[in-house]
């Protein structure tokens, strides 16, 4: 992973962004020697967001199973029938 000082980002933003787009490698931005932010390609960020949404959905489903908030196939079919009218 590439690391850049926030000062370099201010001075060379166009070059750093061009490198980011060509390499697709995230850039860690540091301030005063400490990590401050990650700079990532837009497509990579959107992909990560979609992946997170899927994982959150799976987690909600697992929680529902553990809490007994599930339906049998017959019950689910009946509930879906109401929606599909």
C-alpha positions as CSV (number, residue, x, y, z in Angstrom):
1,X,0.0,0.0,0.0
2,X,1.2,3.4,-0.9
3,X,1.6,6.0,1.9
4,X,1.6,9.7,1.3
5,X,1.9,12.7,3.6
6,X,-1.1,15.1,3.6
7,X,1.3,17.8,2.5
8,X,2.2,15.8,-0.6
9,X,-1.5,15.2,-1.3
10,X,-2.1,19.0,-1.3
11,X,0.9,19.6,-3.6
12,X,0.6,16.6,-5.9
13,X,-3.1,15.7,-5.9
14,X,-3.4,15.2,-9.7
15,X,-0.4,12.9,-9.8
16,X,-1.4,10.9,-6.7
17,X,-4.9,10.5,-8.2
18,X,-3.5,9.4,-11.6
19,X,-1.3,6.8,-9.9
20,X,-4.3,5.6,-7.8
21,X,-6.5,5.2,-11.0
22,X,-3.8,3.3,-12.8
23,X,-2.6,1.0,-10.0
24,X,-6.0,0.7,-8.1
25,X,-3.9,0.5,-5.0
26,X,-5.3,2.4,-2.0
27,X,-3.2,5.3,-0.6
28,X,-2.9,5.9,3.1
29,X,-2.7,9.6,3.9
30,X,-0.8,10.5,7.0
31,X,-0.8,13.7,9.2
32,X,2.0,14.3,11.6
33,X,3.2,10.7,11.1
34,X,-0.1,9.1,12.0
35,X,-2.7,7.5,9.7
36,X,-5.5,9.9,8.8
37,X,-7.4,8.6,5.8
38,X,-7.5,6.2,2.9
39,X,-7.8,7.3,-0.7
40,X,-9.4,4.6,-2.8
41,X,-10.7,4.4,-6.4
42,X,-14.4,5.1,-6.8
43,X,-15.2,1.7,-8.3
44,X,-13.4,-0.1,-5.5
45,X,-15.2,2.0,-2.9
46,X,-18.6,1.2,-4.5
47,X,-17.7,-2.5,-4.7
48,X,-16.8,-2.5,-1.0
49,X,-20.1,-0.8,-0.1
50,X,-22.1,-3.4,-2.0
51,X,-20.2,-6.2,-0.3
52,X,-20.9,-4.6,3.1
53,X,-24.7,-4.4,2.3
54,X,-24.7,-8.1,1.4
55,X,-22.8,-9.0,4.6
56,X,-25.2,-6.9,6.7
57,X,-28.2,-8.7,5.0
58,X,-26.7,-12.1,5.8
59,X,-26.1,-11.0,9.4
60,X,-29.7,-9.9,9.8
61,X,-30.8,-13.3,8.4
62,X,-28.6,-15.2,10.8
63,X,-29.9,-13.1,13.7
64,X,-33.5,-13.8,12.7
65,X,-32.8,-17.6,12.6
66,X,-31.2,-17.5,16.0
67,X,-34.1,-15.5,17.4
68,X,-36.7,-17.8,15.8
69,X,-38.1,-15.2,13.6
70,X,-38.5,-17.5,10.5
71,X,-41.4,-18.9,8.5
72,X,-42.1,-22.3,7.1
73,X,-42.2,-22.6,3.3
74,X,-46.0,-22.7,3.5
75,X,-46.2,-19.6,5.7
76,X,-43.7,-17.7,3.4
77,X,-45.7,-18.7,0.3
78,X,-48.9,-17.3,1.9
79,X,-47.2,-14.0,2.8
80,X,-45.7,-13.7,-0.6
81,X,-49.0,-14.4,-2.3
82,X,-50.4,-11.3,-0.6
83,X,-47.6,-9.2,-2.0
84,X,-47.9,-10.6,-5.5
85,X,-51.6,-9.9,-6.1
